[in-house]
Amino acid sequence: MKVFRILLLGVVIGLLLGLWFGVNIGREMPLLSNPFHTESVADKLKRLSGETLEKSGRALEKTGQELQDKLNK
């Protein structure tokens, strides 16, 4: 009976942690963040536009560097 209780407790704890992490992964949030926190549309738009701007800036810098390398050769 004691083994059954420990096993059941382990399953319940594993289920709760898996649900917590799964919700955070689905919302593209850090694993240990609060899964009940909802990000407003405006905040999400600001975050995504900032990430997009950073990626495009890096791509532009890379392209410029490649053009300079071609001109130097």
PDB file of N, H, CA, C and O in Angstrom:
ATOM      1  N   MET A   1       0.824  -1.188   0.000  1.00  0.00           N
ATOM      2  CA  MET A   1       0.000   0.000   0.000  1.00  0.00           C
ATOM      3  C   MET A   1       0.874   1.261   0.000  1.00  0.00           C
ATOM      4  O   MET A   1       0.538   2.263  -0.631  1.00  0.00           O
ATOM      5  N   LYS A   2       2.000   1.192   0.718  1.00  0.00           N
ATOM      6  H   LYS A   2       2.273   0.377   1.230  1.00  0.00           H
ATOM      7  CA  LYS A   2       2.885   2.341   0.794  1.00  0.00           C
ATOM      8  C   LYS A   2       3.527   2.612  -0.570  1.00  0.00           C
ATOM      9  O   LYS A   2       3.691   3.771  -0.948  1.00  0.00           O
ATOM     10  N   VAL A   3       3.883   1.584  -1.297  1.00  0.00           N
ATOM     11  H   VAL A   3       3.749   0.642  -0.990  1.00  0.00           H
ATOM     12  CA  VAL A   3       4.479   1.724  -2.618  1.00  0.00           C
ATOM     13  C   VAL A   3       3.467   2.341  -3.581  1.00  0.00           C
ATOM     14  O   VAL A   3       3.818   3.172  -4.419  1.00  0.00           O
ATOM     15  N   PHE A   4       2.205   1.923  -3.452  1.00  0.00           N
ATOM     16  H   PHE A   4       1.919   1.248  -2.772  1.00  0.00           H
ATOM     17  CA  PHE A   4       1.152   2.465  -4.305  1.00  0.00           C
ATOM     18  C   PHE A   4       0.976   3.966  -4.062  1.00  0.00           C
ATOM     19  O   PHE A   4       0.809   4.723  -5.019  1.00  0.00           O
ATOM     20  N   ARG A   5       1.010   4.406  -2.814  1.00  0.00           N
ATOM     21  H   ARG A   5       1.146   3.791  -2.037  1.00  0.00           H
ATOM     22  CA  ARG A   5       0.882   5.827  -2.487  1.00  0.00           C
ATOM     23  C   ARG A   5       2.040   6.635  -3.079  1.00  0.00           C
ATOM     24  O   ARG A   5       1.832   7.709  -3.644  1.00  0.00           O
ATOM     25  N   ILE A   6       3.245   6.116  -2.946  1.00  0.00           N
ATOM     26  H   ILE A   6       3.414   5.244  -2.487  1.00  0.00           H
ATOM     27  CA  ILE A   6       4.418   6.810  -3.474  1.00  0.00           C
ATOM     28  C   ILE A   6       4.333   6.890  -4.991  1.00  0.00           C
ATOM     29  O   ILE A   6       4.625   7.931  -5.579  1.00  0.00           O
ATOM     30  N   LEU A   7       3.939   5.807  -5.615  1.00  0.00           N
ATOM     31  H   LEU A   7       3.701   4.961  -5.137  1.00  0.00           H
ATOM     32  CA  LEU A   7       3.792   5.790  -7.068  1.00  0.00           C
ATOM     33  C   LEU A   7       2.716   6.772  -7.521  1.00  0.00           C
ATOM     34  O   LEU A   7       2.926   7.517  -8.478  1.00  0.00           O
ATOM     35  N   LEU A   8       1.586   6.783  -6.856  1.00  0.00           N
ATOM     36  H   LEU A   8       1.416   6.178  -6.078  1.00  0.00           H
ATOM     37  CA  LEU A   8       0.501   7.694  -7.190  1.00  0.00           C
ATOM     38  C   LEU A   8       0.921   9.149  -6.987  1.00  0.00           C
ATOM     39  O   LEU A   8       0.603  10.002  -7.816  1.00  0.00           O
ATOM     40  N   LEU A   9       1.619   9.439  -5.915  1.00  0.00           N
ATOM     41  H   LEU A   9       1.878   8.746  -5.242  1.00  0.00           H
ATOM     42  CA  LEU A   9       2.113  10.788  -5.655  1.00  0.00           C
ATOM     43  C   LEU A   9       3.100  11.218  -6.741  1.00  0.00           C
ATOM     44  O   LEU A   9       3.063  12.364  -7.190  1.00  0.00           O
ATOM     45  N   GLY A  10       3.969  10.323  -7.161  1.00  0.00           N
ATOM     46  H   GLY A  10       3.999   9.392  -6.797  1.00  0.00           H
ATOM     47  CA  GLY A  10       4.924  10.621  -8.225  1.00  0.00           C
ATOM     48  C   GLY A  10       4.231  10.906  -9.545  1.00  0.00           C
ATOM     49  O   GLY A  10       4.637  11.808 -10.277  1.00  0.00           O
ATOM     50  N   VAL A  11       3.203  10.157  -9.852  1.00  0.00           N
ATOM     51  H   VAL A  11       2.873   9.425  -9.257  1.00  0.00           H
ATOM     52  CA  VAL A  11       2.451  10.363 -11.091  1.00  0.00           C
ATOM     53  C   VAL A  11       1.738  11.721 -11.061  1.00  0.00           C
ATOM     54  O   VAL A  11       1.746  12.451 -12.052  1.00  0.00           O
ATOM     55  N   VAL A  12       1.129  12.051  -9.930  1.00  0.00           N
ATOM     56  H   VAL A  12       1.123  11.458  -9.125  1.00  0.00           H
ATOM     57  CA  VAL A  12       0.414  13.325  -9.815  1.00  0.00           C
ATOM     58  C   VAL A  12       1.387  14.495  -9.928  1.00  0.00           C
ATOM     59  O   VAL A  12       1.111  15.459 -10.642  1.00  0.00           O
ATOM     60  N   ILE A  13       2.516  14.423  -9.237  1.00  0.00           N
ATOM     61  H   ILE A  13       2.740  13.640  -8.657  1.00  0.00           H
ATOM     62  CA  ILE A  13       3.508  15.505  -9.305  1.00  0.00           C
ATOM     63  C   ILE A  13       4.066  15.609 -10.719  1.00  0.00           C
ATOM     64  O   ILE A  13       4.225  16.716 -11.233  1.00  0.00           O
ATOM     65  N   GLY A  14       4.361  14.498 -11.350  1.00  0.00           N
ATOM     66  H   GLY A  14       4.232  13.598 -10.932  1.00  0.00           H
ATOM     67  CA  GLY A  14       4.858  14.516 -12.728  1.00  0.00           C
ATOM     68  C   GLY A  14       3.839  15.093 -13.695  1.00  0.00           C
ATOM     69  O   GLY A  14       4.203  15.826 -14.615  1.00  0.00           O
ATOM     70  N   LEU A  15       2.584  14.775 -13.500  1.00  0.00           N
ATOM     71  H   LEU A  15       2.288  14.180 -12.752  1.00  0.00           H
ATOM     72  CA  LEU A  15       1.525  15.304 -14.354  1.00  0.00           C
ATOM     73  C   LEU A  15       1.411  16.823 -14.202  1.00  0.00           C
ATOM     74  O   LEU A  15       1.289  17.540 -15.195  1.00  0.00           O
ATOM     75  N   LEU A  16       1.451  17.305 -12.976  1.00  0.00           N
ATOM     76  H   LEU A  16       1.551  16.722 -12.169  1.00  0.00           H
ATOM     77  CA  LEU A  16       1.351  18.747 -12.736  1.00  0.00           C
ATOM     78  C   LEU A  16       2.549  19.498 -13.319  1.00  0.00           C
ATOM     79  O   LEU A  16       2.379  20.545 -13.943  1.00  0.00           O
ATOM     80  N   LEU A  17       3.752  18.972 -13.119  1.00  0.00           N
ATOM     81  H   LEU A  17       3.890  18.121 -12.612  1.00  0.00           H
ATOM     82  CA  LEU A  17       4.941  19.631 -13.676  1.00  0.00           C
ATOM     83  C   LEU A  17       4.934  19.581 -15.201  1.00  0.00           C
ATOM     84  O   LEU A  17       5.305  20.554 -15.858  1.00  0.00           O
ATOM     85  N   GLY A  18       4.517  18.461 -15.760  1.00  0.00           N
ATOM     86  H   GLY A  18       4.216  17.671 -15.227  1.00  0.00           H
ATOM     87  CA  GLY A  18       4.440  18.342 -17.220  1.00  0.00           C
ATOM     88  C   GLY A  18       3.427  19.305 -17.807  1.00  0.00           C
ATOM     89  O   GLY A  18       3.662  19.884 -18.868  1.00  0.00           O
ATOM     90  N   LEU A  19       2.308  19.482 -17.133  1.00  0.00           N
ATOM     91  H   LEU A  19       2.117  19.012 -16.271  1.00  0.00           H
ATOM     92  CA  LEU A  19       1.300  20.427 -17.591  1.00  0.00           C
ATOM     93  C   LEU A  19       1.836  21.850 -17.525  1.00  0.00           C
ATOM     94  O   LEU A  19       1.642  22.640 -18.449  1.00  0.00           O
ATOM     95  N   TRP A  20       2.516  22.172 -16.416  1.00  0.00           N
ATOM     96  H   TRP A  20       2.674  21.530 -15.666  1.00  0.00           H
ATOM     97  CA  TRP A  20       3.107  23.507 -16.239  1.00  0.00           C
ATOM     98  C   TRP A  20       4.093  23.806 -17.369  1.00  0.00           C
ATOM     99  O   TRP A  20       4.005  24.846 -18.022  1.00  0.00           O
ATOM    100  N   PHE A  21       5.031  22.885 -17.593  1.00  0.00           N
ATOM    101  H   PHE A  21       5.103  22.040 -17.063  1.00  0.00           H
ATOM    102  CA  PHE A  21       6.048  23.100 -18.622  1.00  0.00           C
ATOM    103  C   PHE A  21       5.433  23.099 -20.014  1.00  0.00           C
ATOM    104  O   PHE A  21       5.852  23.874 -20.875  1.00  0.00           O
ATOM    105  N   GLY A  22       4.455  22.247 -20.243  1.00  0.00           N
ATOM    106  H   GLY A  22       4.115  21.618 -19.544  1.00  0.00           H
ATOM    107  CA  GLY A  22       3.811  22.174 -21.556  1.00  0.00           C
ATOM    108  C   GLY A  22       3.086  23.454 -21.922  1.00  0.00           C
ATOM    109  O   GLY A  22       3.144  23.895 -23.070  1.00  0.00           O
ATOM    110  N   VAL A  23       2.405  24.051 -20.959  1.00  0.00           N
ATOM    111  H   VAL A  23       2.359  23.692 -20.027  1.00  0.00           H
ATOM    112  CA  VAL A  23       1.710  25.314 -21.219  1.00  0.00           C
ATOM    113  C   VAL A  23       2.724  26.402 -21.550  1.00  0.00           C
ATOM    114  O   VAL A  23       2.517  27.189 -22.474  1.00  0.00           O
ATOM    115  N   ASN A  24       3.826  26.448 -20.791  1.00  0.00           N
ATOM    116  H   ASN A  24       3.994  25.809 -20.041  1.00  0.00           H
ATOM    117  CA  ASN A  24       4.844  27.465 -21.045  1.00  0.00           C
ATOM    118  C   ASN A  24       5.521  27.264 -22.396  1.00  0.00           C
ATOM    119  O   ASN A  24       5.824  28.240 -23.082  1.00  0.00           O
ATOM    120  N   ILE A  25       5.759  26.032 -22.786  1.00  0.00           N
ATOM    121  H   ILE A  25       5.513  25.239 -22.229  1.00  0.00           H
ATOM    122  CA  ILE A  25       6.355  25.765 -24.092  1.00  0.00           C
ATOM    123  C   ILE A  25       5.381  26.174 -25.193  1.00  0.00           C
ATOM    124  O   ILE A  25       5.794  26.760 -26.194  1.00  0.00           O
ATOM    125  N   GLY A  26       4.118  25.879 -25.023  1.00  0.00           N
ATOM    126  H   GLY A  26       3.783  25.403 -24.210  1.00  0.00           H
ATOM    127  CA  GLY A  26       3.113  26.233 -26.017  1.00  0.00           C
ATOM    128  C   GLY A  26       2.962  27.732 -26.195  1.00  0.00           C
ATOM    129  O   GLY A  26       2.665  28.203 -27.292  1.00  0.00           O
ATOM    130  N   ARG A  27       3.162  28.475 -25.131  1.00  0.00           N
ATOM    131  H   ARG A  27       3.403  28.092 -24.239  1.00  0.00           H
ATOM    132  CA  ARG A  27       3.056  29.938 -25.202  1.00  0.00           C
ATOM    133  C   ARG A  27       4.384  30.612 -25.501  1.00  0.00           C
ATOM    134  O   ARG A  27       4.467  31.840 -25.503  1.00  0.00           O
ATOM    135  N   GLU A  28       5.415  29.831 -25.751  1.00  0.00           N
ATOM    136  H   GLU A  28       5.347  28.834 -25.750  1.00  0.00           H
ATOM    137  CA  GLU A  28       6.765  30.325 -26.044  1.00  0.00           C
ATOM    138  C   GLU A  28       7.270  31.235 -24.927  1.00  0.00           C
ATOM    139  O   GLU A  28       7.764  32.334 -25.180  1.00  0.00           O
ATOM    140  N   MET A  29       7.138  30.759 -23.688  1.00  0.00           N
ATOM    141  H   MET A  29       6.736  29.866 -23.483  1.00  0.00           H
ATOM    142  CA  MET A  29       7.603  31.482 -22.510  1.00  0.00           C
ATOM    143  C   MET A  29       8.674  30.640 -21.830  1.00  0.00           C
ATOM    144  O   MET A  29       8.790  29.449 -22.119  1.00  0.00           O
ATOM    145  N   PRO A  30       9.471  31.240 -20.918  1.00  0.00           N
ATOM    146  CA  PRO A  30      10.456  30.448 -20.180  1.00  0.00           C
ATOM    147  C   PRO A  30       9.766  29.327 -19.385  1.00  0.00           C
ATOM    148  O   PRO A  30       8.631  29.489 -18.935  1.00  0.00           O
ATOM    149  N   LEU A  31      10.452  28.203 -19.219  1.00  0.00           N
ATOM    150  H   LEU A  31      11.374  28.071 -19.584  1.00  0.00           H
ATOM    151  CA  LEU A  31       9.828  27.033 -18.592  1.00  0.00           C
ATOM    152  C   LEU A  31       9.313  27.296 -17.182  1.00  0.00           C
ATOM    153  O   LEU A  31       8.236  26.819 -16.826  1.00  0.00           O
ATOM    154  N   LEU A  32      10.050  28.038 -16.384  1.00  0.00           N
ATOM    155  H   LEU A  32      10.925  28.426 -16.674  1.00  0.00           H
ATOM    156  CA  LEU A  32       9.676  28.208 -14.992  1.00  0.00           C
ATOM    157  C   LEU A  32       8.825  29.443 -14.734  1.00  0.00           C
ATOM    158  O   LEU A  32       8.637  29.817 -13.576  1.00  0.00           O
ATOM    159  N   SER A  33       8.310  30.084 -15.766  1.00  0.00           N
ATOM    160  H   SER A  33       8.463  29.781 -16.707  1.00  0.00           H
ATOM    161  CA  SER A  33       7.468  31.257 -15.578  1.00  0.00           C
ATOM    162  C   SER A  33       6.053  30.820 -15.205  1.00  0.00           C
ATOM    163  O   SER A  33       5.708  29.642 -15.288  1.00  0.00           O
ATOM    164  N   ASN A  34       5.253  31.784 -14.799  1.00  0.00           N
ATOM    165  H   ASN A  34       5.534  32.741 -14.731  1.00  0.00           H
ATOM    166  CA  ASN A  34       3.884  31.512 -14.380  1.00  0.00           C
ATOM    167  C   ASN A  34       3.028  31.167 -15.601  1.00  0.00           C
ATOM    168  O   ASN A  34       2.889  31.995 -16.501  1.00  0.00           O
ATOM    169  N   PRO A  35       2.451  29.961 -15.650  1.00  0.00           N
ATOM    170  CA  PRO A  35       1.662  29.589 -16.828  1.00  0.00           C
ATOM    171  C   PRO A  35       0.316  30.301 -16.888  1.00  0.00           C
ATOM    172  O   PRO A  35      -0.336  30.284 -17.933  1.00  0.00           O
ATOM    173  N   PHE A  36      -0.116  30.926 -15.796  1.00  0.00           N
ATOM    174  H   PHE A  36       0.414  30.939 -14.947  1.00  0.00           H
ATOM    175  CA  PHE A  36      -1.402  31.615 -15.779  1.00  0.00           C
ATOM    176  C   PHE A  36      -1.285  33.073 -16.195  1.00  0.00           C
ATOM    177  O   PHE A  36      -2.299  33.753 -16.356  1.00  0.00           O
ATOM    178  N   HIS A  37      -0.056  33.563 -16.372  1.00  0.00           N
ATOM    179  H   HIS A  37       0.767  33.011 -16.241  1.00  0.00           H
ATOM    180  CA  HIS A  37       0.155  34.945 -16.810  1.00  0.00           C
ATOM    181  C   HIS A  37      -0.140  35.038 -18.300  1.00  0.00           C
ATOM    182  O   HIS A  37       0.426  34.301 -19.108  1.00  0.00           O
ATOM    183  N   THR A  38      -1.029  35.950 -18.646  1.00  0.00           N
ATOM    184  H   THR A  38      -1.488  36.549 -17.990  1.00  0.00           H
ATOM    185  CA  THR A  38      -1.342  36.136 -20.058  1.00  0.00           C
ATOM    186  C   THR A  38      -0.682  37.418 -20.534  1.00  0.00           C
ATOM    187  O   THR A  38      -0.826  38.476 -19.921  1.00  0.00           O
ATOM    188  N   GLU A  39       0.035  37.304 -21.624  1.00  0.00           N
ATOM    189  H   GLU A  39       0.151  36.445 -22.122  1.00  0.00           H
ATOM    190  CA  GLU A  39       0.707  38.450 -22.215  1.00  0.00           C
ATOM    191  C   GLU A  39      -0.289  39.180 -23.106  1.00  0.00           C
ATOM    192  O   GLU A  39      -0.948  38.566 -23.945  1.00  0.00           O
ATOM    193  N   SER A  40      -0.393  40.481 -22.920  1.00  0.00           N
ATOM    194  H   SER A  40       0.142  40.980 -22.239  1.00  0.00           H
ATOM    195  CA  SER A  40      -1.343  41.239 -23.746  1.00  0.00           C
ATOM    196  C   SER A  40      -0.866  41.248 -25.197  1.00  0.00           C
ATOM    197  O   SER A  40       0.306  41.010 -25.488  1.00  0.00           O
ATOM    198  N   VAL A  41      -1.786  41.523 -26.077  1.00  0.00           N
ATOM    199  H   VAL A  41      -2.738  41.717 -25.840  1.00  0.00           H
ATOM    200  CA  VAL A  41      -1.467  41.539 -27.501  1.00  0.00           C
ATOM    201  C   VAL A  41      -0.443  42.628 -27.799  1.00  0.00           C
ATOM    202  O   VAL A  41       0.463  42.425 -28.607  1.00  0.00           O
ATOM    203  N   ALA A  42      -0.583  43.779 -27.150  1.00  0.00           N
ATOM    204  H   ALA A  42      -1.319  43.943 -26.493  1.00  0.00           H
ATOM    205  CA  ALA A  42       0.360  44.880 -27.382  1.00  0.00           C
ATOM    206  C   ALA A  42       1.771  44.495 -26.931  1.00  0.00           C
ATOM    207  O   ALA A  42       2.745  44.790 -27.624  1.00  0.00           O
ATOM    208  N   ASP A  43       1.885  43.832 -25.764  1.00  0.00           N
ATOM    209  H   ASP A  43       1.094  43.593 -25.201  1.00  0.00           H
ATOM    210  CA  ASP A  43       3.201  43.409 -25.281  1.00  0.00           C
ATOM    211  C   ASP A  43       3.817  42.372 -26.203  1.00  0.00           C
ATOM    212  O   ASP A  43       5.013  42.424 -26.490  1.00  0.00           O
ATOM    213  N   LYS A  44       3.007  41.433 -26.669  1.00  0.00           N
ATOM    214  H   LYS A  44       2.036  41.391 -26.436  1.00  0.00           H
ATOM    215  CA  LYS A  44       3.510  40.404 -27.566  1.00  0.00           C
ATOM    216  C   LYS A  44       3.962  41.017 -28.893  1.00  0.00           C
ATOM    217  O   LYS A  44       4.976  40.605 -29.455  1.00  0.00           O
ATOM    218  N   LEU A  45       3.211  41.997 -29.389  1.00  0.00           N
ATOM    219  H   LEU A  45       2.387  42.331 -28.932  1.00  0.00           H
ATOM    220  CA  LEU A  45       3.575  42.668 -30.631  1.00  0.00           C
ATOM    221  C   LEU A  45       4.887  43.429 -30.468  1.00  0.00           C
ATOM    222  O   LEU A  45       5.725  43.412 -31.369  1.00  0.00           O
ATOM    223  N   LYS A  46       5.074  44.095 -29.330  1.00  0.00           N
ATOM    224  H   LYS A  46       4.393  44.109 -28.598  1.00  0.00           H
ATOM    225  CA  LYS A  46       6.322  44.810 -29.072  1.00  0.00           C
ATOM    226  C   LYS A  46       7.497  43.841 -29.022  1.00  0.00           C
ATOM    227  O   LYS A  46       8.553  44.102 -29.597  1.00  0.00           O
ATOM    228  N   ARG A  47       7.304  42.717 -28.327  1.00  0.00           N
ATOM    229  H   ARG A  47       6.446  42.504 -27.860  1.00  0.00           H
ATOM    230  CA  ARG A  47       8.379  41.733 -28.204  1.00  0.00           C
ATOM    231  C   ARG A  47       8.747  41.148 -29.565  1.00  0.00           C
ATOM    232  O   ARG A  47       9.927  41.047 -29.902  1.00  0.00           O
ATOM    233  N   LEU A  48       7.744  40.766 -30.339  1.00  0.00           N
ATOM    234  H   LEU A  48       6.786  40.848 -30.065  1.00  0.00           H
ATOM    235  CA  LEU A  48       8.010  40.150 -31.642  1.00  0.00           C
ATOM    236  C   LEU A  48       8.606  41.146 -32.634  1.00  0.00           C
ATOM    237  O   LEU A  48       9.472  40.783 -33.431  1.00  0.00           O
ATOM    238  N   SER A  49       8.157  42.383 -32.592  1.00  0.00           N
ATOM    239  H   SER A  49       7.454  42.679 -31.944  1.00  0.00           H
ATOM    240  CA  SER A  49       8.719  43.370 -33.522  1.00  0.00           C
ATOM    241  C   SER A  49      10.165  43.692 -33.148  1.00  0.00           C
ATOM    242  O   SER A  49      10.996  43.916 -34.028  1.00  0.00           O
ATOM    243  N   GLY A  50      10.467  43.716 -31.864  1.00  0.00           N
ATOM    244  H   GLY A  50       9.792  43.534 -31.149  1.00  0.00           H
ATOM    245  CA  GLY A  50      11.851  43.941 -31.443  1.00  0.00           C
ATOM    246  C   GLY A  50      12.759  42.806 -31.885  1.00  0.00           C
ATOM    247  O   GLY A  50      13.870  43.043 -32.359  1.00  0.00           O
ATOM    248  N   GLU A  51      12.287  41.571 -31.731  1.00  0.00           N
ATOM    249  H   GLU A  51      11.384  41.379 -31.346  1.00  0.00           H
ATOM    250  CA  GLU A  51      13.077  40.418 -32.160  1.00  0.00           C
ATOM    251  C   GLU A  51      13.296  40.444 -33.672  1.00  0.00           C
ATOM    252  O   GLU A  51      14.394  40.159 -34.149  1.00  0.00           O
ATOM    253  N   THR A  52      12.261  40.783 -34.413  1.00  0.00           N
ATOM    254  H   THR A  52      11.368  41.014 -34.025  1.00  0.00           H
ATOM    255  CA  THR A  52      12.367  40.839 -35.868  1.00  0.00           C
ATOM    256  C   THR A  52      13.349  41.924 -36.301  1.00  0.00           C
ATOM    257  O   THR A  52      14.138  41.724 -37.224  1.00  0.00           O
ATOM    258  N   LEU A  53      13.295  43.065 -35.633  1.00  0.00           N
ATOM    259  H   LEU A  53      12.653  43.228 -34.884  1.00  0.00           H
ATOM    260  CA  LEU A  53      14.204  44.160 -35.955  1.00  0.00           C
ATOM    261  C   LEU A  53      15.655  43.768 -35.676  1.00  0.00           C
ATOM    262  O   LEU A  53      16.551  44.095 -36.454  1.00  0.00           O
ATOM    263  N   GLU A  54      15.885  43.068 -34.564  1.00  0.00           N
ATOM    264  H   GLU A  54      15.158  42.802 -33.931  1.00  0.00           H
ATOM    265  CA  GLU A  54      17.239  42.616 -34.247  1.00  0.00           C
ATOM    266  C   GLU A  54      17.754  41.622 -35.282  1.00  0.00           C
ATOM    267  O   GLU A  54      18.903  41.717 -35.715  1.00  0.00           O
ATOM    268  N   LYS A  55      16.917  40.672 -35.681  1.00  0.00           N
ATOM    269  H   LYS A  55      15.983  40.595 -35.330  1.00  0.00           H
ATOM    270  CA  LYS A  55      17.331  39.678 -36.670  1.00  0.00           C
ATOM    271  C   LYS A  55      17.630  40.321 -38.017  1.00  0.00           C
ATOM    272  O   LYS A  55      18.601  39.962 -38.683  1.00  0.00           O
ATOM    273  N   SER A  56      16.792  41.271 -38.415  1.00  0.00           N
ATOM    274  H   SER A  56      16.003  41.563 -37.875  1.00  0.00           H
ATOM    275  CA  SER A  56      17.035  41.919 -39.706  1.00  0.00           C
ATOM    276  C   SER A  56      18.297  42.777 -39.649  1.00  0.00           C
ATOM    277  O   SER A  56      19.016  42.883 -40.642  1.00  0.00           O
ATOM    278  N   GLY A  57      18.571  43.383 -38.512  1.00  0.00           N
ATOM    279  H   GLY A  57      17.987  43.298 -37.705  1.00  0.00           H
ATOM    280  CA  GLY A  57      19.797  44.159 -38.369  1.00  0.00           C
ATOM    281  C   GLY A  57      21.031  43.283 -38.477  1.00  0.00           C
ATOM    282  O   GLY A  57      22.009  43.649 -39.129  1.00  0.00           O
ATOM    283  N   ARG A  58      20.980  42.108 -37.827  1.00  0.00           N
ATOM    284  H   ARG A  58      20.186  41.810 -37.297  1.00  0.00           H
ATOM    285  CA  ARG A  58      22.115  41.181 -37.924  1.00  0.00           C
ATOM    286  C   ARG A  58      22.314  40.700 -39.355  1.00  0.00           C
ATOM    287  O   ARG A  58      23.447  40.581 -39.822  1.00  0.00           O
ATOM    288  N   ALA A  59      21.213  40.422 -40.053  1.00  0.00           N
ATOM    289  H   ALA A  59      20.292  40.519 -39.673  1.00  0.00           H
ATOM    290  CA  ALA A  59      21.317  39.964 -41.444  1.00  0.00           C
ATOM    291  C   ALA A  59      21.897  41.065 -42.326  1.00  0.00           C
ATOM    292  O   ALA A  59      22.701  40.789 -43.216  1.00  0.00           O
ATOM    293  N   LEU A  60      21.496  42.300 -42.085  1.00  0.00           N
ATOM    294  H   LEU A  60      20.842  42.524 -41.362  1.00  0.00           H
ATOM    295  CA  LEU A  60      22.021  43.422 -42.859  1.00  0.00           C
ATOM    296  C   LEU A  60      23.512  43.613 -42.609  1.00  0.00           C
ATOM    297  O   LEU A  60      24.273  43.863 -43.543  1.00  0.00           O
ATOM    298  N   GLU A  61      23.929  43.495 -41.353  1.00  0.00           N
ATOM    299  H   GLU A  61      23.310  43.291 -40.594  1.00  0.00           H
ATOM    300  CA  GLU A  61      25.349  43.607 -41.032  1.00  0.00           C
ATOM    301  C   GLU A  61      26.155  42.492 -41.699  1.00  0.00           C
ATOM    302  O   GLU A  61      27.247  42.730 -42.215  1.00  0.00           O
ATOM    303  N   LYS A  62      25.615  41.292 -41.685  1.00  0.00           N
ATOM    304  H   LYS A  62      24.728  41.099 -41.265  1.00  0.00           H
ATOM    305  CA  LYS A  62      26.299  40.156 -42.300  1.00  0.00           C
ATOM    306  C   LYS A  62      26.448  40.366 -43.809  1.00  0.00           C
ATOM    307  O   LYS A  62      27.507  40.099 -44.377  1.00  0.00           O
ATOM    308  N   THR A  63      25.389  40.840 -44.443  1.00  0.00           N
ATOM    309  H   THR A  63      24.529  41.056 -43.981  1.00  0.00           H
ATOM    310  CA  THR A  63      25.437  41.094 -45.881  1.00  0.00           C
ATOM    311  C   THR A  63      26.442  42.189 -46.203  1.00  0.00           C
ATOM    312  O   THR A  63      27.201  42.076 -47.165  1.00  0.00           O
ATOM    313  N   GLY A  64      26.449  43.243 -45.404  1.00  0.00           N
ATOM    314  H   GLY A  64      25.833  43.335 -44.622  1.00  0.00           H
ATOM    315  CA  GLY A  64      27.413  44.318 -45.613  1.00  0.00           C
ATOM    316  C   GLY A  64      28.844  43.839 -45.457  1.00  0.00           C
ATOM    317  O   GLY A  64      29.723  44.237 -46.221  1.00  0.00           O
ATOM    318  N   GLN A  65      29.078  42.989 -44.475  1.00  0.00           N
ATOM    319  H   GLN A  65      28.364  42.665 -43.855  1.00  0.00           H
ATOM    320  CA  GLN A  65      30.423  42.444 -44.262  1.00  0.00           C
ATOM    321  C   GLN A  65      30.844  41.567 -45.441  1.00  0.00           C
ATOM    322  O   GLN A  65      31.994  41.625 -45.876  1.00  0.00           O
ATOM    323  N   GLU A  66      29.921  40.758 -45.957  1.00  0.00           N
ATOM    324  H   GLU A  66      28.987  40.711 -45.604  1.00  0.00           H
ATOM    325  CA  GLU A  66      30.238  39.920 -47.112  1.00  0.00           C
ATOM    326  C   GLU A  66      30.552  40.766 -48.344  1.00  0.00           C
ATOM    327  O   GLU A  66      31.441  40.420 -49.123  1.00  0.00           O
ATOM    328  N   LEU A  67      29.829  41.870 -48.526  1.00  0.00           N
ATOM    329  H   LEU A  67      29.107  42.151 -47.894  1.00  0.00           H
ATOM    330  CA  LEU A  67      30.112  42.760 -49.661  1.00  0.00           C
ATOM    331  C   LEU A  67      31.469  43.417 -49.514  1.00  0.00           C
ATOM    332  O   LEU A  67      32.195  43.567 -50.497  1.00  0.00           O
ATOM    333  N   GLN A  68      31.820  43.811 -48.304  1.00  0.00           N
ATOM    334  H   GLN A  68      31.230  43.690 -47.506  1.00  0.00           H
ATOM    335  CA  GLN A  68      33.143  44.390 -48.088  1.00  0.00           C
ATOM    336  C   GLN A  68      34.234  43.379 -48.348  1.00  0.00           C
ATOM    337  O   GLN A  68      35.270  43.716 -48.922  1.00  0.00           O
ATOM    338  N   ASP A  69      34.017  42.141 -47.935  1.00  0.00           N
ATOM    339  H   ASP A  69      33.176  41.867 -47.470  1.00  0.00           H
ATOM    340  CA  ASP A  69      35.000  41.091 -48.181  1.00  0.00           C
ATOM    341  C   ASP A  69      35.185  40.854 -49.679  1.00  0.00           C
ATOM    342  O   ASP A  69      36.309  40.642 -50.135  1.00  0.00           O
ATOM    343  N   LYS A  70      34.095  40.888 -50.446  1.00  0.00           N
ATOM    344  H   LYS A  70      33.183  41.060 -50.075  1.00  0.00           H
ATOM    345  CA  LYS A  70      34.181  40.691 -51.888  1.00  0.00           C
ATOM    346  C   LYS A  70      34.929  41.840 -52.556  1.00  0.00           C
ATOM    347  O   LYS A  70      35.697  41.625 -53.494  1.00  0.00           O
ATOM    348  N   LEU A  71      34.705  43.051 -52.074  1.00  0.00           N
ATOM    349  H   LEU A  71      34.081  43.225 -51.312  1.00  0.00           H
ATOM    350  CA  LEU A  71      35.385  44.210 -52.660  1.00  0.00           C
ATOM    351  C   LEU A  71      36.879  44.201 -52.340  1.00  0.00           C
ATOM    352  O   LEU A  71      37.681  44.657 -53.155  1.00  0.00           O
ATOM    353  N   ASN A  72      37.257  43.704 -51.198  1.00  0.00           N
ATOM    354  H   ASN A  72      36.605  43.334 -50.536  1.00  0.00           H
ATOM    355  CA  ASN A  72      38.659  43.665 -50.802  1.00  0.00           C
ATOM    356  C   ASN A  72      39.440  42.585 -51.568  1.00  0.00           C
ATOM    357  O   ASN A  72      40.668  42.651 -51.631  1.00  0.00           O
ATOM    358  N   LYS A  73      38.769  41.623 -52.133  1.00  0.00           N
ATOM    359  H   LYS A  73      37.772  41.570 -52.081  1.00  0.00           H
ATOM    360  CA  LYS A  73      39.458  40.536 -52.841  1.00  0.00           C
ATOM    361  C   LYS A  73      39.797  40.904 -54.224  1.00  0.00           C
ATOM    362  O   LYS A  73      40.378  40.099 -54.952  1.00  0.00           O
TER     363      LYS A  73
END
